Amino acid sequence: IGIAGFVLRQASAMSTSTTSKYKGAVVFLHGLGDSPAGWSSIEQVLPSIRPSLQDKIKYSFPAAPTIPITINGGMEMPGWFDLFDWPIAVGSKDDEEGLLRSISQIEEAVEKIQRDEGIPKSKIVVGGFSQGGAAALLAAYRAKGKDKTFEPYAGCVGLSAWLTLPESLQVPQEAAEKTPLLWCHGRYDDKVLFEQQSFGVAKLKESGVKVTDTSYDIGHESHPEEMAAFADFLEAALLGDGENPNTGSEL
């Protein structure tokens, strides 16, 4: 499910020229069965809300691989990892192999931005909607192996997302200190149940993550106020003075 049909005042298209002086970047992952086109309009929507973002943020919208999805009878569709339970409630089974594969794809997108634009990971926000948001959360807050250096992101955005592999959650101290989270969710979400937000937020706060959690009277979809919160978060995380943005809770 993308942002199609969600109408906001549109700003002029942002430049993606490699000569632009970007202040940061966003890597945003679409949901199950969708494509990058489903969410690419945020490149115009977000700066229409916060003009300070105009021409200063590089956007990347990776495409999920086409894989068999168990809840879809094994039929293939774009997905970051397999799903075994529907709706997705707290305690739903996780596809660890697929999740780790999705993290690798996120890291490839981040490395491309670093290589092509010279933007450090500390100035990159990773986020996504639904399944894409679940993958983004894991990429931002999962510890790496002992022989690998962990570099924190500037922030993480989960829209209608959920926390996967919660039993093995080990948030690196660097992520807890330097990667704030914005988690937005619909109170009437019948696909990724609303209970997932309070569960995930509590687990991450226990690990020291600074979380802003907002909710809206919607289902599994987007909302204008959610986009406004997203724009505010990006402005603070990428263009701010280095302080963690939006550290309160509005749930």
FIDRENPA-687072 format. One line per 10 residues: number of its first residue (from 0); their letters; for each residue y, x, z of N, C-alpha, C, O. Coordinates in steps of 0.05 Angstrom, whole numbers, plus 5000, padded with zeros to 4 digits. Layout:
NUM) A) Y,X,Z,Y,X,Z,Y,X,Z,Y,X,Z; ...
REM end
This chain:
0) IGIAGFVLRQ) 4976,5017,5000,5000,5000,5000,5025,5018,5000,5027,5034,5018; 5042,5015,4980,5066,5032,4979,5091,5017,4988,5089,4997,5002; 5113,5028,4980,5139,5016,4989,5150,4997,4968,5172,4987,4971; 5133,4991,4948,5143,4972,4927,5151,4946,4939,5138,4935,4957; 5173,4935,4929,5182,4909,4939,5202,4912,4962,5215,4893,4969; 5203,4936,4974,5221,4940,4996,5248,4949,4984,5250,4970,4973; 5268,4932,4987,5293,4936,4973,5315,4946,4992,5321,4934,5013; 5326,4969,4985,5349,4980,4999,5369,4990,4979,5361,4995,4956; 5393,4993,4986,5413,5005,4968,5403,5032,4959,5397,5050,4975; 5403,5036,4933,5392,5061,4922,5415,5081,4917,5436,5073,4907
10) ASAMSTSTTS) 5410,5105,4923,5429,5127,4917,5421,5139,4891,5399,5134,4880; 5438,5156,4880,5432,5170,4856,5409,5189,4861,5405,5198,4883; 5393,5194,4840,5369,5211,4843,5376,5238,4853,5396,5250,4846; 5359,5248,4871,5364,5274,4883,5355,5296,4864,5335,5293,4849; 5369,5318,4863,5362,5340,4846,5338,5354,4856,5335,5359,4880; 5320,5362,4838,5296,5378,4846,5297,5405,4833,5277,5419,4830; 5321,5413,4824,5324,5439,4812,5318,5462,4831,5325,5460,4855; 5304,5482,4822,5296,5504,4839,5321,5520,4848,5319,5537,4865; 5344,5515,4835,5369,5530,4843,5383,5516,4866,5403,5527,4876; 5375,5492,4874,5388,5477,4895,5384,5492,4922,5364,5506,4926
20) KYKGAVVFLH) 5403,5488,4939,5402,5500,4966,5390,5480,4986,5405,5468,5001; 5364,5478,4986,5351,5459,5004,5352,5469,5033,5350,5493,5038; 5356,5450,5051,5357,5456,5079,5330,5451,5093,5325,5459,5115; 5312,5438,5078,5286,5432,5089,5270,5417,5069,5278,5412,5046; 5245,5409,5077,5228,5395,5058,5211,5374,5073,5207,5375,5097; 5201,5355,5058,5183,5334,5068,5158,5333,5050,5160,5331,5026; 5135,5334,5063,5110,5330,5049,5099,5303,5059,5093,5301,5083; 5098,5283,5041,5091,5256,5049,5066,5247,5034,5065,5248,5010; 5046,5237,5049,5020,5228,5038,5018,5198,5037,5024,5184,5057; 5010,5188,5014,5006,5159,5010,4981,5149,5025,4966,5165,5036
30) GLGDSPAGWS) 4977,5123,5025,4954,5111,5038,4930,5108,5020,4930,5116,4997; 4909,5096,5031,4884,5092,5017,4888,5075,4992,4901,5054,4993; 4877,5084,4969,4878,5068,4945,4905,5069,4930,4908,5056,4910; 4923,5085,4941,4950,5086,4930,4953,5112,4914,4933,5126,4909; 4977,5118,4906,4983,5142,4891,5010,5153,4900,5024,5139,4915; 5018,5177,4892,5044,5187,4900,5067,5169,4893,5088,5167,4906; 5064,5154,4870,5086,5136,4861,5091,5114,4881,5113,5103,4882; 5071,5107,4898,5075,5086,4917,5096,5091,4938,5108,5073,4950; 5102,5117,4943,5122,5124,4963,5143,5143,4954,5161,5151,4969; 5143,5151,4928,5162,5170,4919,5191,5160,4920,5210,5176,4919
40) SIEQVLPSIR) 5195,5134,4922,5222,5123,4923,5237,5130,4949,5261,5127,4950; 5223,5140,4969,5237,5148,4993,5256,5172,4988,5274,5177,5003; 5251,5186,4966,5269,5207,4958,5297,5197,4953,5317,5212,4956; 5299,5172,4944,5325,5159,4940,5333,5141,4964,5357,5140,4971; 5313,5128,4976,5319,5109,4997,5331,5123,5022,5350,5114,5033; 5318,5145,5030,5327,5158,5055,5356,5169,5054,5371,5164,5072; 5364,5183,5032,5392,5191,5031,5411,5168,5026,5435,5171,5031; 5401,5145,5017,5419,5122,5015,5426,5111,5043,5447,5098,5046; 5409,5117,5062,5414,5109,5090,5430,5130,5105,5449,5124,5119; 5423,5155,5100,5436,5178,5113,5445,5197,5090,5430,5214,5081
50) PSLQDKIKYS) 5470,5194,5080,5480,5210,5058,5478,5240,5063,5478,5255,5043; 5477,5249,5088,5475,5277,5093,5449,5289,5082,5448,5314,5078; 5429,5272,5076,5404,5282,5065,5405,5287,5035,5388,5300,5024; 5426,5276,5022,5428,5278,4993,5428,5307,4984,5444,5323,4993; 5410,5314,4965,5409,5340,4952,5401,5363,4971,5402,5386,4963; 5394,5357,4995,5388,5378,5015,5359,5380,5022,5351,5400,5034; 5343,5360,5014,5315,5359,5022,5297,5360,4997,5301,5345,4978; 5277,5377,4998,5257,5379,4977,5234,5360,4985,5224,5361,5007; 5225,5343,4966,5203,5324,4972,5178,5332,4957,5180,5341,4933; 5156,5329,4969,5130,5333,4957,5112,5310,4963,5109,5302,4986
60) FPAAPTIPIT) 5099,5299,4943,5081,5276,4946,5053,5282,4935,5048,5275,4912; 5036,5295,4951,5009,5302,4941,4993,5277,4934,4998,5255,4945; 4974,5280,4916,4956,5258,4909,4929,5262,4922,4918,5284,4921; 4919,5241,4934,4892,5242,4947,4871,5245,4925,4874,5234,4903; 4849,5258,4931,4826,5259,4912,4813,5231,4910,4815,5215,4928; 4799,5227,4889,4783,5202,4886,4755,5207,4897,4740,5224,4887; 4749,5192,4918,4724,5197,4933,4710,5170,4939,4723,5149,4939; 4684,5170,4944,4670,5145,4953,4680,5137,4980,4683,5154,4998; 4686,5111,4984,4695,5101,5009,4674,5081,5020,4669,5061,5007; 4663,5087,5043,4641,5071,5055,4649,5042,5059,4633,5024,5052
70) INGGMEMPGW) 4673,5037,5069,4680,5009,5074,4685,4993,5049,4687,4969,5049; 4686,5008,5026,4689,4995,5000,4663,4995,4985,4662,4994,4960; 4641,4995,5000,4614,4994,4988,4607,5020,4973,4590,5019,4956; 4620,5042,4980,4615,5067,4967,4630,5071,4940,4627,5091,4927; 4645,5051,4932,4661,5054,4908,4682,5075,4911,4693,5079,4933; 4688,5089,4889,4707,5111,4890,4736,5100,4887,4741,5082,4872; 4754,5112,4903,4782,5106,4901,4798,5129,4914,4786,5145,4928; 4824,5130,4909,4840,5152,4921,4839,5149,4952,4845,5129,4963; 4831,5171,4965,4829,5171,4994,4829,5199,5005,4818,5218,4992; 4842,5203,5027,4843,5230,5039,4817,5237,5054,4811,5260,5057
80) FDLFDWPIAV) 4803,5216,5063,4777,5220,5076,4763,5193,5077,4775,5173,5071; 4737,5194,5083,4721,5169,5083,4728,5152,5107,4736,5162,5128; 4723,5126,5105,4727,5106,5126,4701,5091,5130,4689,5082,5111; 4693,5088,5156,4668,5075,5162,4671,5048,5176,4652,5032,5176; 4694,5043,5187,4699,5018,5203,4724,5004,5192,4743,5017,5184; 4723,4977,5193,4746,4961,5184,4747,4936,5200,4727,4921,5202; 4770,4929,5212,4795,4945,5213,4792,4971,5229,4771,4975,5241; 4812,4987,5228,4811,5013,5241,4822,5010,5270,4846,5009,5274; 4803,5008,5288,4810,5004,5317,4807,5031,5332,4796,5050,5321; 4816,5031,5356,4811,5055,5373,4781,5058,5376,4767,5039,5383
90) GSKDDEEGLL) 4771,5082,5371,4743,5087,5373,4728,5087,5346,4704,5091,5345; 4742,5080,5325,4730,5080,5298,4719,5108,5291,4731,5128,5299; 4697,5108,5276,4685,5134,5269,4703,5149,5250,4715,5138,5232; 4703,5176,5254,4720,5193,5237,4702,5210,5218,4680,5217,5225; 4714,5216,5195,4702,5233,5175,4714,5261,5179,4734,5268,5166; 4702,5277,5196,4714,5303,5203,4716,5321,5178,4736,5335,5174; 4695,5322,5163,4695,5339,5139,4718,5332,5120,4732,5349,5110; 4721,5305,5115,4742,5296,5098,4769,5302,5109,4788,5308,5094; 4772,5298,5135,4798,5304,5148,4806,5333,5146,4829,5339,5140; 4787,5351,5150,4793,5379,5147,4800,5386,5118,4817,5404,5113
100) RSISQIEEAV) 4787,5373,5100,4794,5377,5071,4823,5368,5066,4837,5380,5051; 4831,5345,5078,4858,5335,5074,4878,5354,5086,4900,5358,5074; 4872,5367,5108,4890,5386,5120,4894,5410,5101,4917,5420,5098; 4873,5418,5088,4874,5440,5069,4893,5433,5046,4908,5450,5036; 4891,5408,5037,4909,5399,5015,4938,5398,5023,4956,5406,5008; 4943,5390,5048,4970,5390,5058,4981,5418,5059,5003,5424,5051; 4964,5436,5069,4973,5464,5071,4978,5477,5044,4996,5494,5041; 4963,5468,5023,4968,5478,4996,4995,5469,4986,5010,5484,4974; 5002,5444,4992,5029,5433,4985,5051,5448,4999,5072,5454,4988; 5046,5454,5025,5066,5469,5041,5069,5497,5030,5092,5507,5028
110) EKIQRDEGIP) 5047,5510,5024,5049,5537,5013,5064,5538,4987,5078,5558,4981; 5060,5518,4970,5075,5517,4944,5105,5515,4949,5120,5528,4935; 5113,5498,4968,5141,5496,4975,5152,5522,4985,5174,5531,4978; 5137,5535,5002,5145,5561,5013,5148,5582,4991,5167,5597,4990; 5129,5581,4972,5129,5601,4950,5151,5595,4930,5165,5613,4921; 5154,5570,4922,5173,5562,4901,5202,5560,4911,5221,5566,4896; 5205,5550,4936,5232,5544,4945,5242,5563,4968,5265,5563,4975; 5223,5578,4979,5231,5595,5001,5237,5581,5027,5252,5591,5044; 5226,5557,5031,5231,5541,5055,5209,5547,5075,5186,5544,5069; 5216,5556,5099,5196,5562,5120,5183,5537,5131,5194,5515,5129
120) KSKIVVGGFS) 5159,5540,5142,5145,5517,5153,5160,5504,5176,5158,5480,5180; 5177,5520,5189,5193,5509,5211,5215,5491,5201,5229,5478,5217; 5218,5488,5175,5237,5470,5163,5224,5449,5145,5236,5439,5126; 5198,5444,5150,5183,5425,5135,5172,5403,5153,5160,5409,5173; 5178,5378,5146,5167,5355,5160,5143,5345,5144,5144,5341,5120; 5121,5340,5158,5097,5329,5145,5093,5300,5155,5097,5294,5179; 5086,5282,5137,5083,5254,5145,5067,5238,5125,5058,5249,5105; 5063,5213,5131,5048,5196,5113,5046,5168,5123,5053,5161,5146; 5036,5151,5105,5031,5123,5112,5001,5118,5115,4985,5127,5098; 4993,5103,5136,4966,5095,5140,4947,5119,5141,4949,5136,5158
130) QGGAAALLAA) 4928,5120,5122,4909,5142,5121,4924,5169,5117,4916,5190,5128; 4945,5168,5101,4961,5193,5097,4975,5201,5123,4977,5225,5128; 4983,5182,5139,4995,5188,5165,4975,5200,5184,4982,5218,5199; 4950,5190,5183,4929,5201,5200,4924,5230,5194,4920,5246,5212; 4923,5236,5168,4919,5264,5159,4942,5281,5168,4938,5304,5177; 4967,5271,5165,4990,5286,5173,4991,5293,5203,4997,5315,5211; 4983,5273,5219,4982,5277,5248,4963,5300,5255,4969,5317,5272; 4940,5300,5242,4920,5321,5248,4930,5348,5239,4926,5368,5252; 4943,5349,5216,4954,5374,5206,4975,5385,5225,4976,5410,5228; 4991,5368,5236,5013,5377,5253,5004,5385,5281,5016,5403,5293
140) YRAKGKDKTF) 4983,5373,5292,4976,5376,5320,4948,5387,5326,4939,5387,5349; 4934,5396,5305,4907,5407,5310,4909,5437,5312,4920,5450,5294; 4897,5448,5332,4896,5477,5336,4878,5490,5314,4858,5478,5306; 4886,5513,5306,4869,5528,5286,4850,5546,5301,4850,5548,5325; 4834,5560,5286,4814,5578,5297,4828,5601,5312,4852,5606,5308; 4813,5614,5330,4825,5635,5347,4837,5658,5330,4855,5672,5339; 4826,5663,5306,4835,5685,5290,4858,5677,5271,4866,5694,5255; 4868,5653,5273,4889,5644,5256,4914,5638,5271,4914,5626,5293; 4937,5646,5260,4963,5641,5273,4972,5613,5267,4971,5603,5244; 4982,5599,5288,4992,5572,5284,5022,5572,5281,5036,5584,5297
150) EPYAGCVGLS) 5031,5560,5259,5060,5558,5254,5067,5528,5256,5056,5512,5240; 5085,5520,5273,5092,5492,5277,5110,5482,5254,5126,5496,5243; 5107,5456,5249,5124,5442,5230,5150,5434,5244,5152,5435,5269; 5170,5427,5228,5196,5417,5239,5193,5390,5251,5209,5382,5269; 5173,5375,5243,5169,5348,5253,5146,5335,5239,5135,5345,5219; 5137,5311,5249,5116,5296,5237,5124,5266,5238,5135,5257,5258; 5117,5252,5217,5123,5223,5215,5097,5208,5208,5085,5213,5188; 5090,5190,5225,5066,5173,5221,5075,5144,5219,5084,5132,5238; 5071,5132,5195,5077,5104,5191,5051,5089,5189,5035,5093,5171; 5046,5070,5208,5021,5055,5209,4997,5074,5209,4978,5069,5195
160) AWLTLPESLQ) 4999,5095,5225,4979,5116,5225,4960,5112,5249,4961,5093,5264; 4942,5131,5252,4925,5132,5276,4916,5161,5281,4916,5178,5263; 4910,5166,5306,4902,5193,5315,4872,5196,5311,4856,5182,5324; 4864,5214,5294,4835,5219,5289,4825,5242,5307,4841,5258,5318; 4799,5243,5310,4786,5263,5327,4799,5267,5354,4804,5290,5362; 4804,5245,5368,4819,5247,5394,4804,5262,5415,4816,5274,5433; 4777,5262,5414,4761,5275,5435,4765,5305,5435,4762,5318,5455; 4770,5316,5411,4773,5345,5409,4802,5354,5406,4808,5376,5398; 4821,5336,5413,4849,5342,5410,4858,5365,5428,4854,5364,5453; 4868,5386,5416,4879,5409,5430,4905,5416,5416,4905,5432,5397
170) VPQEAAEKTP) 4927,5406,5426,4953,5411,5414,4963,5438,5421,4967,5444,5445; 4969,5455,5402,4980,5482,5408,5007,5479,5422,5022,5460,5416; 5013,5497,5440,5038,5496,5454,5062,5496,5435,5082,5483,5440; 5059,5512,5414,5082,5514,5394,5087,5487,5382,5111,5480,5377; 5066,5471,5376,5070,5444,5364,5082,5425,5384,5100,5409,5377; 5073,5427,5409,5084,5409,5430,5114,5414,5434,5129,5395,5438; 5122,5439,5432,5149,5446,5437,5168,5442,5413,5191,5436,5416; 5157,5446,5389,5174,5448,5365,5169,5427,5343,5184,5427,5324; 5149,5410,5347,5142,5390,5326,5144,5362,5338,5123,5351,5346; 5168,5351,5339,5170,5323,5349,5158,5304,5329,5154,5310,5306
180) LLWCHGRYDD) 5151,5280,5340,5136,5260,5324,5152,5233,5323,5162,5224,5344; 5154,5221,5300,5163,5194,5297,5139,5177,5289,5127,5182,5268; 5132,5157,5305,5109,5140,5299,5119,5111,5298,5128,5100,5318; 5118,5099,5274,5126,5071,5270,5102,5054,5263,5084,5063,5249; 5101,5030,5273,5077,5013,5269,5085,4983,5270,5104,4975,5283; 5070,4968,5255,5073,4939,5255,5057,4926,5277,5034,4932,5281; 5070,4908,5292,5056,4895,5314,5033,4876,5305,5015,4871,5320; 5035,4867,5280,5014,4849,5269,4996,4863,5248,4985,4850,5231; 4995,4889,5250,4978,4904,5232,4949,4897,5236,4938,4900,5258; 4936,4886,5215,4908,4878,5217,4889,4897,5203,4865,4892,5200
190) KVLFEQQSFG) 4900,4920,5194,4884,4941,5181,4881,4965,5199,4859,4974,5205; 4904,4977,5206,4904,4998,5227,4916,4984,5251,4941,4981,5253; 4899,4976,5270,4908,4958,5291,4930,4970,5308,4932,4995,5312; 4948,4953,5318,4971,4961,5333,4963,4977,5358,4979,4994,5367; 4940,4973,5369,4931,4988,5392,4929,5018,5386,4931,5034,5405; 4927,5025,5361,4925,5053,5354,4951,5068,5361,4950,5092,5369; 4973,5055,5359,4998,5068,5366,5000,5076,5395,5005,5099,5401; 4996,5057,5413,4998,5064,5441,4977,5084,5450,4982,5101,5467; 4953,5082,5438,4932,5101,5445,4940,5129,5436,4938,5148,5451; 4948,5132,5410,4955,5158,5400,4979,5170,5413,4980,5194,5418
200) VAKLKESGVK) 4999,5154,5417,5024,5163,5430,5018,5174,5458,5028,5195,5466; 5002,5159,5473,4995,5168,5500,4980,5195,5500,4986,5213,5516; 4961,5198,5482,4945,5223,5480,4964,5247,5473,4961,5268,5485; 4982,5242,5454,4999,5264,5445,5020,5271,5467,5026,5294,5471; 5030,5250,5480,5049,5256,5502,5036,5271,5525,5048,5288,5537; 5011,5265,5530,4996,5280,5551,4994,5309,5544,4993,5326,5562; 4995,5315,5518,4993,5343,5509,5021,5356,5506,5023,5378,5497; 5042,5341,5513,5069,5352,5513,5085,5347,5488,5108,5356,5486; 5074,5331,5469,5089,5326,5445,5112,5306,5451,5108,5287,5466; 5135,5311,5439,5158,5294,5442,5156,5272,5421,5158,5278,5397
210) VTDTSYDIGH) 5153,5247,5430,5147,5225,5412,5168,5203,5413,5177,5196,5435; 5176,5194,5390,5192,5169,5387,5173,5149,5375,5164,5153,5352; 5168,5127,5389,5150,5106,5378,5166,5080,5375,5177,5070,5395; 5165,5069,5351,5179,5044,5346,5159,5024,5334,5140,5032,5321; 5164,4998,5338,5147,4978,5327,5163,4955,5316,5186,4950,5324; 5151,4940,5298,5165,4919,5283,5147,4894,5280,5123,4897,5281; 5160,4871,5276,5144,4847,5272,5135,4844,5243,5143,4826,5229; 5117,4863,5236,5106,4863,5209,5076,4870,5211,5065,4876,5232; 5063,4869,5188,5035,4877,5186,5032,4906,5177,5046,4923,5187; 5014,4910,5159,5009,4938,5149,5027,4943,5125,5019,4942,5102
220) ESHPEEMAAF) 5052,4948,5131,5072,4951,5110,5096,4966,5121,5096,4975,5144; 5117,4968,5104,5142,4981,5113,5163,4961,5121,5160,4937,5116; 5185,4971,5133,5206,4954,5143,5232,4969,5141,5233,4994,5144; 5255,4956,5135,5280,4970,5132,5288,4986,5157,5298,5008,5154; 5283,4975,5180,5290,4990,5204,5273,5015,5207,5282,5035,5219; 5248,5014,5197,5230,5037,5198,5242,5059,5180,5241,5083,5188; 5252,5052,5156,5263,5071,5139,5289,5084,5151,5294,5107,5148; 5304,5068,5165,5328,5078,5179,5320,5098,5201,5332,5119,5204; 5299,5092,5216,5289,5110,5236,5279,5136,5223,5283,5158,5234; 5265,5134,5200,5255,5157,5185,5279,5175,5177,5278,5199,5181
230) ADFLEAALLG) 5300,5163,5166,5323,5178,5157,5337,5192,5180,5344,5215,5178; 5340,5178,5202,5352,5190,5226,5336,5214,5236,5347,5235,5243; 5309,5210,5236,5291,5231,5245,5294,5256,5228,5296,5279,5238; 5294,5252,5201,5296,5275,5183,5323,5289,5186,5324,5314,5186; 5344,5274,5190,5370,5286,5193,5371,5304,5218,5381,5326,5217; 5359,5295,5239,5359,5310,5264,5340,5334,5262,5347,5356,5271; 5316,5330,5250,5296,5351,5249,5303,5373,5230,5297,5397,5235; 5315,5366,5207,5320,5386,5186,5349,5395,5184,5355,5417,5174; 5368,5378,5192,5396,5385,5189,5411,5387,5216,5434,5393,5216; 5396,5382,5237,5408,5383,5264,5412,5410,5275,5411,5430,5261
240) DGENPNTGSE) 5417,5411,5301,5424,5436,5315,5400,5450,5327,5402,5469,5342; 5375,5440,5319,5351,5453,5330,5339,5438,5353,5317,5444,5362; 5354,5419,5365,5343,5404,5387,5323,5384,5376,5325,5375,5353; 5303,5377,5392,5283,5357,5383,5296,5330,5380,5308,5320,5398; 5292,5317,5357,5304,5291,5352,5289,5268,5364,5265,5270,5369; 5303,5247,5370,5291,5221,5377,5269,5224,5397,5246,5217,5392; 5275,5233,5421,5255,5238,5441,5249,5214,5459,5234,5217,5478; 5261,5192,5453,5257,5169,5469,5234,5151,5459,5221,5159,5440; 5230,5128,5472,5210,5109,5463,5223,5082,5461,5238,5074,5479; 5217,5068,5439,5228,5041,5436,5206,5021,5434,5211,4998,5426
250) L) 5182,5028,5442,5159,5010,5441,5160,4990,5463,5143,4973,5465
REM end
